[in-house]
């Protein structure tokens, strides 16, 4: 934070590592839109009642009493003096959405218990305190998770959901007024304790680093609601969790310090629509400390260079809070940012209402192919634990599919779970949309064979140490028309074409209009082509692999299970003919809707699976629960997450204007100062300020926002914002937070 002269001559507080984009305040239309937004949020039920707020305070007070009595009992049992037992203490802190003030009705409370050095997590917290809570009538659904990245005990206290963490600090007596933001609390503690403490430390820092806390809270509440409606709110699935959204919103608040929530929501989408990931989002400079904990530093930690969407926490040790984001989930979020930006532009032109921004995402109308992951258990108690284990590893399935298809098969994991109440066993299901990477046409002989990928995923799931009879997992490929009824609100699919279908139909109609020739038969064929799909059994020996390299890897594989192929399989093809299990060139299908099966017979399938690009996913049927995707095991080429150069940025291109909503033509080296009409123009180029060796070093702000970024650029960026420290450990230290 640096002071800069304000219009009246006094030093104004600057937030962040660069000057704001605009210091303009709201206009009359902005105030009117803000009032409409606040009314919409209230009408949507995002605020809890006063009675609920009082009950939460009572529950926190009761938990505070319980942990204090627990520590005093342990002190006496371990032979400490009566005076020590009297002074023994534990302190409760909150973090996450409750600490930030953006929680809604029914939200859980993220809570941290800080205890003395002689009270440990493994035995004292997860065994003794667990048993104390288990005996209390007020406590229900008690679930310890000691092996989590951040160990936690989950339960409900008088109906209020609690996530309780524990941190033992290097003090014999914990003072009641402990300042958890002080770096001294990190002395002589392990990394799990640091992760537990930093949830609170990060929340406190966020509130200190935003210009207006109330505006930040209203904006964050709005954006969290939007993210949940659009299916991109889930850290465990590979999207963003609460702390990630809080950091993104806080950065926009710094860039527009005088903006009100309605303006900040609009600016949020403008900023992140054109943010050049993996340039990091940071609220302050990254500091290093004599404690030596590793921080996010692409220069020293090679894995940091492969993070797709770095969002850096502001409290030491500063780490990337969004390391779960993958290529596929970043693509989905980028599309949603663009959609939100378009709607906000219409709202500012009075062409749309705020409700349009929060329309739910029609996931089951967006794709033509899905993976269905069914999770079953003997009862609801077992399902709760089993589902948590599987859900925490669904992100790995996305990563494995990206790896084994060279990124050509794009995945869209959906964070919502669905329940089939008709099943006698306890059940829930997750879904993942599948599509070929846009702009890539099918090549002869190329199919997406993910049998080994899913089989590897199943093997990972089977490592669950607390498995019980009845726990099972089924992975199935389903087409859109075959989706089960329980995924739809009314139990059946609505008859609404997807955006992909509309695009295909429009392209076909345009082709017919341009040609101005051709018989009615050809017109019918083109119509059939837009709706065409083929799903037929194929002999196992004629399966096609992802690529010639994949065929080679199969032939040289030493892993078990290669020789035991399935008795039958299914191959899904979009808009391409298949001959002998090999997909032919897609160009031949443009004028012919007839698909040749592996037996040589001609068939036409008027399903809803038309696409100009072929998509083949090889699966076979095994489970009576659904069509299970049990895959043969074989080696696959490992594809590192190397970032592609942003070739579209070469030469002049257009970007949205932050303030006017218009377009500007810029080149790679153009400065972002031209993007705002209210820009500070005291400098020829805007700099990112960092103090290295007592002197300020600058960096063009377009490297933070506009300039295309690669792994090398991330390292260069890090060198300008991270002070060098020879004693820092070269470790990949990942921190997980939740809001």
N, C-alpha and C positions, 0 to 999 in steps of 0.2 A: 504494500500500500504506500503510495507516494502522494504528497501534497502538491496541488497545482493551483495557480491563481484562479479565483472565481470572478464572475463579472463585477462584483462589488469590491474587488481588491483583496478579499480575505482568502486564506488558504483553504481550499475545499478538499475534502477527503477523497482520495482516489482508491477505488477497489479493483483488485485484479492486477495483472502484470502488464497492462497496456492501457492507453487512454480509452475512454468510452467511444463507441461509435456515434452516439448522439446523446446530448444532454437535454434535448427538448422535452417539455412537459406535455400533458394532455391538452387536446383541443376540445371544443364543445361536443363534436361528434364522438370523440374518444370517451368522454365522460358518459354520454348516452349509451354507447355500446358496453361500457363497463357496468353500468347499472343493469342492463339486460343480462349480461353474463352472470352477475351475482345472483340475480333472481333465478336464472336457470339452474345454477348450482344448488341453491336452496330447494327449489322445486324437485330436483333430482334426488333429494335425500342424502346429500353428502355430509351433512352436519349432524352431530349427535345432540340429543336434548340435554338440558341442564341436569336432569335426574341421572342420565347415563354418565355424565361427567363426574357427578358426585360419587356414584358407585365405583367408578374407576379409582378415584382418590382413596376411597375407603379400602378397596382391595389392596392397593399399593401400601397403604399404612399397615394393613394386617400382615402382608408378606414381610414388611420391614421388621415387625415384631417377631415373627417366626424365625428369621435368620439371626436376629440378635440373640434370642434364647438358645438357638442351635449352637452358636459360637461360644456362649457362656458355658453351656453344658460340656462341650468338648474341652474347654479350658480346665474345668474342674476335673474331668476324667483323666487328664494328662498330668495331673499333679502340680499344676501351677498354684501359686499362693492365692489366698482369698482376695487380696487386693487386685491381683491380675485378673481373676475371674470377674471381679466387679467392673474392672475397666475394659474387659474384652468387648469387642464391638465389631459389627459388620454394617456396611452402608449400602443402600439400594439406590441405583441410578437408572434412569430410563434413556432410551435412545430410539432411533428409527422414527416412524411417523408420529408416535405419541410425543416424543421430545421435540420434534420439529413443528408440532401443532397442526398436522394435516390429517390426522386419523379420522375415520368416519365411524358410523354405527357398526358395532360388531367387530371392529378391527382388534387384532391382538396387541398386547403391550410388550415391546421388547425391553427386557429388564436385565440389569447387571448387578450381581452381588459382589462387593469387594470385601474380602476378609483378610485376616492376618496371615503371616508367613507359615505358621504351624498348622493351618487348616488347609488340607489339600483338596484337589478336585476329584481324583480317582476314587478314593475311599470315603472321605468325609462328605463330599457333595453328592456324588452319584449313588452312594449306598445309604449313609446315615440320614442325610437330609431327605433323600428319596423316600425312605421308610417312614420318616416323620410325616411327610406330605401324604403318603398313601393311607395313613390311618385317619386322616381328617375327612369329615363328611363334606366339607366345602370343596374338596379337591376331587375332580373327575378327569378322566382321559389322560392320566399321567403317563408320559412316554419319554424316558431318558434316551438321549442320542449322544453317547460319549465318544463315538468314533467319527463324528462330523468334523468338517474342517474347522468350524467353531463349535466346540462341544456345548450342547444345550439340553435343558430339561423342559419339555413342553407339557402343559396341563391347563385345565380350566379351574379357576377359583371363583366360586359363586357365579358361574356362567361366563366369566370374563377370561378370554384366552390369554395365556401368559407364556412367553418364551424367556426362560431364566438362564442366564449365563453366570459363570463364576470366575473370579480372578483373585488369586492370592498374591498380594504385594509384599515387598520386603520390609514390613513393619510388624512389630509385635502388637501394637495397638493402633487400630485404624481410627483416625479422628473423625468426628461426626461432620466436620466442615472440610473434608478432604477435597482438594482441588485436583480433579482428575485430568484437567487440561495441562497441568504441570508435567514436564517431561521426566521428573524424578520418579513418577510412579512406574516407569519402565525399567528402573534399575533392577538387575539381578532377577529377571523374570524370563520365562521361556516364550517361544513364539506363539503358542496357543493362548497364553495369557495376553500377549500383545494384541492378538487379533480380537480377543474378548474386550479388552480395554478400549481399543480404537473405535468400536462402534459408537461409544459415547463421545470420545474425543473428536471424531469426525463431525458428529451432529453439532457439537458446540462450536466447532470452527466454522461450519457452514453458516450458522446464525450470526457469527461475528463478521463474516466476509461479504454479506449482502447489504446493499445500501438501505433497503426498507424491508424489515422483517415481515410486516403484514402483507405487503404487495407480493413478496416472495411466497408466503404461505398460500395466498389465494391462487397465484399462478400455478404453484406445484399441485395443489388440490385439483385444479382443472386439468393439468397435463396427466396426472396419474389416472384420473377418470377416463380421459381420452385413450391412454395407452391400454387400459383394461378393455375398453370397448373395441379397440382395434386389434386385440390379441397380441400385443407386444410388451406385456408387463409380466415378466417371469425371468428372474436371474437363472434359475435352475435349468430352464429349457434352452437358454442361450440368448435370450433377449436382455432386457434391463430390469433390474429390481428397483426398489424404492430409493436407495441411496444414489443409484446411477441417475435416475430422473431428477433427484434433488440437486445433484451437482450440475447437470445440464441446465436446469432452470436458474440456478444461482449464477452461472456464467453469463446467461443472458441478462439477468438483473444487473450484473456489473457493467455490461456493455451499454445498457440503457438505464442509468441510475435514477432518472426522474420519470420513468414510464409507469403507468398504472397497469393492473392485471390484464385488461383487454388488449392493451398495446403489447405487453410482454408475451402474451400467447401468440399473437401474430408474428412478433419478431423472433420468437422461438423457432417457428417453422421456417422463416426466411433464413435465419442463420444456419440451421442444421440441414437445410436442403442443399446448401452449397458448401458445407464444411468438407474439407478434403481429408478424409480419414486415410491413414491412421495418425494424422496430426493430433496430439493429445489435447484434451480439454483440461485446463488447470485453473484453479481459483487463486493460486499464489505460487511463488517460486518454490521449487523443490529444495528442501534443506537437508543437509546431512548433519549427523550428530556424532559426538564422541562415543556414544553407546555402540555404534558399529552395526546396527540392524540394516540389512540391505534395503534399498529404496528402488523405485522404478527407474531404471537407467539402461537404455538400449546399448550404451557403450560397453558396459560391463556384463550385462545379463543377456546372453544371446536370445533367450526365449522372449524377452521383452520386445525384440524387433519384429516378432511375428504376431503381436497383438493387433487385432483388426480395428478396434474402436477404443483406444485408451482414454479412460476418464479417471483422472488422478485424484486421489484423496488428499485433502489439505493438511492433515495432521501427520506428524512424524510417527513412524516411517511412511512416507508418501508412496502409495502403491496404486496400481491399476485396479480399479474396482469392477471392471467389466471384462475381465479376461475370459469369461465364458462365451463371449460373442464370437460367432463363426462367420465364414463368408456368406453362408445362406441366410442366417438371421440378420446380418448387416444389410443384405440386399432387401429383405422384407421391410426392415425399419426405414431404409432410405425411401422405398416406395411409399410408405405411410407418411413420412415427412413431406414428400412432394404432394400427396393428396391433401394433407392438412393445410399446406401452404396455399394450394389452389382455393380451398374452401374459405380460408381467412381473407384472401383477396376479394372473393365474392361478398363476404360479410362487410368488408370495408366499403364496397361499392353499393351496399344495401340491396344486393341481389340474393342474399341468403340469410338465414337466421342461425343463431348459435347451435341450435339443435342439430343442424346438418353436420356440424363438425363431429358430433358424437354418435352418428349412426353406426350401429354395430357392423363389424366386418363380416361379410357373408363368405366365410371360409369354405363351406361345403358347396359353394357355387363358383369358386375361383379356380378350381383345378379339375382335371378329368381322371387323375390317378391318385390314389392315397395308400399309405400304409396304415393299417389299423393294428394297434398294440393292445391286446386284451390282457388284463391282469385279473386273476381269480384267486380266491382263498377260501378256506373252510368257513370262516365267519368274518364279521365286520372288524373284530379286533385284530385278527391276523392280516386282513386286507390293509388296515391302516399302516402297519409296519412294512408289509410287502410292497405296497404301492409307493411308499416313501423311498424305498430302496430302488425300485425300477425307475421312478420318475427322476431321481437324482442322476441316473445314468442314460436317460434318453438323449441327452446332448451328445453322448459319445456315438450314438447311432448316426446322428447327423454328420458328425466329423468323419466317421468311417465311410459313409456313402460318398462324401465329398472326396475323400482320399482315393477310394477304389474306382471312382469314375472320372478321375482327373478334373473334378469340378463341373463336368458336363451335365450331370444329373443334379438339379437343384432341389433342395428340400425346404419345406416350410413346416417346421414343427409347430403345432398349435397347443398353447398351454392349458386350455380348458379340458377338464375330464368329463366323461359321459358315462352314465350308468344304465345298464339294461336291467330293469326291475323284473323282467320276465324270467331271468335266470334264477335257478334255485340257489346257486352258490353266490357268495359275495363277489361282486364284479365291478370293474370300471374299465374304461378304455380311453386311450389317447390316439390322436390321428396326426398324420404328417402328409402334407401335399407334395406331390412329385411333378416335376416338369423338366423338359430339356432346357439347357441354358439358352437364353434368347439370343438369336443371331447365329446360332450354330446349327447347320443342317446335318441330317443323318448321312453317314458315309456307308458305303457298301461293306457289309460284313460287320457292322457295328451294332451292338446291342448292349443294354445295361444288365449285366448279370450280377446281381447282388446277393446271390445265394450264400457265398462264403462270408460276405459282409454281415448279413443278419445272423449267420451261424456263430460268427465270432462274438457278436453282441450278446447272443444267448448264452454263450460260454461265460462271458463277463458277469451276466446276471446270476448265473448259477453259482457264483462264488459267495453268495449270501450266507453268512455264518449262522443266522438264526432261522434257517429254512424249516418249515413245518409241513407235514402232510396236507395236501390240498392246495398249496401255493403253486401256481403255474403261470406260464407266460405264453401267449400265442401271438405271432406276428403274421398278418395277412395282407395280401394286396387286394384292394377293392377299387372298382371303377365308380365313378360318380353316381351312375344310375343304380349301383348295387349297395349304396350306403345304407346302413341299418336305420330303421325309423327312429330309434331312440336318440339320435343326434339332432333331430329337428324338434323345435319347440312344441309343435302340435302332433308329433309322432309320425309325420309323413312329409315328404319332400314337396316344396312349393314348385310350381311350374314356372320357373323364371330362368331364361338363358343366362349363361355366364358371360363375363366380359371377353373371354377367349372366343366363345362361340360367335359373339357379335362381331369381333374383329375378323374372324374367318369368313363370316357371311358377307361382310362389307367388302372384303378383298375379292371374293368371288363375283359379287355383283359388279364391282368396278371393272374386273377383267372382261365380263360379258359386254358391258357398255362400251369399253374401248375397242373391242374386237369388231362390233357391229356386224358380225357374221356368225354362222354356226347354226345348226339345226336345233329344234326343240329337244332332241335327244341329248345333245351335248349339254344343254342348259340343265337338264335333269341330272346328268352325270355330275356336273359341277355342284349341284345342290347336294347330291349324295356324298360327294367328296367332303363337303363341309361337315357332314355328320358321321363320317366313316370311322370305324374302328374294327379291330379283329382280335379276338381272344380265343385261342384254340389250343388243344393239346398238341405237344410236339414231342417227338421221340427224344429221349435223353441224349443219345449219341449225336444228335444234330443241333444241340444247343449252341448258340453263339456267345462268345465272351465279349467283354467290354471293348477290347482292342486286340490287335495282333500281339502286343506285348503281354496282354493278359493270357492269351493262349499259350504263349511261351512259358509264362510263370506256372500255368497249370501243368504243363507237360513235365516241368522240372521240379514240381512240388514234392516235398518230403513229408508234408503234414498228412495226418490220418484222415480218412473219410473221402479221399478223392475218388477212389475206385467204386465206392458204393453210391451210385447215382439213384435218383428217385425213380419211382415207377411211372410217374406222369408229371407233367409240368405245364405251365401256362406261359405264353409269351404275349405281352401287350404291345401293340404297334399302333402308332398314330400316323395315318396318312402314308404308309409305305407298304409295299407288298413284300411277302416273305416267301422265299423259295428254298426248300430244304433247310430251313432254320437260319438262313442268312438273309438279312434285310437288304432289299435292292435299293437302287437310287431313288430318292424321293421325287426327282424331277419327272419321272415317268408317271407319277400318280396324279399330277396336276390336271390331266385331261382324261383320267380313267379311274373310276371308282371301284373297279373290280379288284379284289384282293385274292391272290393265289395262295392257297394254303400249302402246308408242307407235303400233302399228298398229291398236289398238282391240280386239285379241283378248284374251280373258280367259284367264289362266294362273294356276296355283298352283304355287309352288316350295316344296317341303318341305325347304328347306336349314336350316342351323343359324344363320341370320342374322336371328333375330327380335328386334325392339326396338320399343317403343312410340313411339320418336322416329325420324324419318326421317334417314338419313345418305346423302347423295349425293356421290360423288367421281367426277368425269368424267375418264376416261383413254382412251387408245386403243392398239391393238396395233401394234408396229413391229419388235421385235427377235426373232430366232429363239432367242436365249438365254433369254428369258422374256418376259412381256408387259411391254413397256417403256412407261413413262409419259412419253412425249415430248409436252410441252404446247405449245399455241399461245401466242404471246407477246401479252400485252395489259396495259394499265395496270391497276393495282388501287388501291383506296383505301388510303392509308397510315394505319395505326392506331398511334398512339403508345401506349407501355406505361403508360398512366395507371392508377393503382391505384383499384379500386373501394372506396367507403367500406364499412366493416364494419358494415353495417346490423344484422346479427344481434346486435351487442353492445349495441344500444340497449335500455334497460330492464333489469330483472333477468334474469339468466341463470345457468346452473350451470357450474361449473368443477370439475375434479378437485382433491381435497385432496392436497397434496404428500406429507404424512406418513401420513394415515389411509387414503388410497385412496377416501374417500367423496366426496360432492358438497357444494359450497357454493353458496349463492345470493348473487351479487354484482352490483353495478351498475357503471357505467362508472368511477365515481370511487372505488370501494372499493379499499382498499390491500391489497397482497399479504401484509401481516403476518398476516392471518387464515388464510393457506393452510397454515401449519405449526404443529404443536403445540409445537415447540421453538423458536419464534420468539423473537428478542430483543425484549423489550417495553419497552425503556427510552425509546423515542421513540414519539410518537403516529403518525408516518408515517415510512417508511423513505426515505432520500434517497440519491441518487447524488452522491458527493462529487467536486467539481472545484475546483481552485484557480485563481481568476482575479484578477489584480491583488493577490495576497497574501491574499485572503480566500476562504473556502470558500463555494461556491454549491451549493445542493441541488436535487435534482429527484426527484419521486416515482418510486419504483421501478416502479410500475405502467406508467410510460411505457417502461420497458425490457422488461417482460415481459407485462403483462396488458392495458394500455390499447390499444384499437384504434389503428392507425397509418395515416397517409396521408403523401403527399409533404410536406405542410406540417408534419406532426408530426416527420418525419425532420429537417427543417431546424431546428425548435425543439429537438429533442433534441441536434442537433449544436452549437447555440449554448450548451448547458449543459455540454458535455464537451470542446469544442475552444477553446483560448485563441485570441483574435483576433490576427492577425498581418498587418499591412498589406503586408508585403513578399512574401507568398506568391503564387506565380504562379497564375494562373487557368487551369490545365491539367487535363485528365483523365488522370491518371497511373495506369496499371493495372499491377499486379505479378502475375506468375504464379509459383507454386511447385508443387513436386511432392513427394510422400512415397512 
